[in-house]
Amino acid sequence: MMLKKAVSSAIALFALSALLLAQPKNLEALKGKTVPDFRLRDLDGKVYRFSQFRGKVVLLNFWSPY
C-alpha cells in the first residue's frame, strides 16, 4: 500500500512538472498572434468555424458527456 502511494505521488509530480515546463516562457510574445482557423462540431452535429467569430471574444469549454 505504501509503495502504491509512492508510485502514484511520483507519477502525479512528473505530470505536473511536465505541464509546467510545457507552458510558454513569455506570454507577452503570444499577444497579437493569429489563431489558426479550425472547426468544431457541437453535440447536435452543427459545425462551427473559428473564423466565424473573428473580432469577438470566444470561450471554448471542453468537456465530455460520459
JOQUI-V275873 format. One record per backbone hydrogen bond with DSSP energy under -0.5 kcal/mol. CO is the residue of the C=O (numbers start at 1). NH is the residue of the N-H. E is the energy in kcal/mol with one decimal. If there is no record, write none. Layout:
CO&NH&E ; CO&NH&E
This chain:
1&5&-1.8 ; 2&6&-2.1 ; 3&7&-2.6 ; 4&8&-2.4 ; 5&9&-2.5 ; 6&10&-2.2 ; 7&11&-2.4 ; 8&12&-2.4 ; 9&13&-2.5 ; 10&14&-2.3 ; 11&15&-2.6 ; 12&16&-2.4 ; 13&17&-2.3 ; 14&18&-2.5 ; 15&19&-2.2 ; 16&20&-2.3 ; 17&21&-2.3 ; 18&22&-1.4 ; 20&23&-0.8 ; 25&27&-0.5 ; 26&29&-0.9 ; 27&30&-1.3 ; 27&31&-0.6 ; 28&31&-0.8 ; 30&33&-1.8 ; 38&50&-2.7 ; 40&48&-3.2 ; 42&45&-1.8 ; 46&42&-2.6 ; 48&40&-2.6 ; 49&52&-1.5 ; 50&53&-1.7 ; 51&54&-1.2 ; 53&56&-2.3 ; 58&60&-0.5 ; 59&61&-0.5 ; 60&62&-0.6 ; 61&63&-0.5
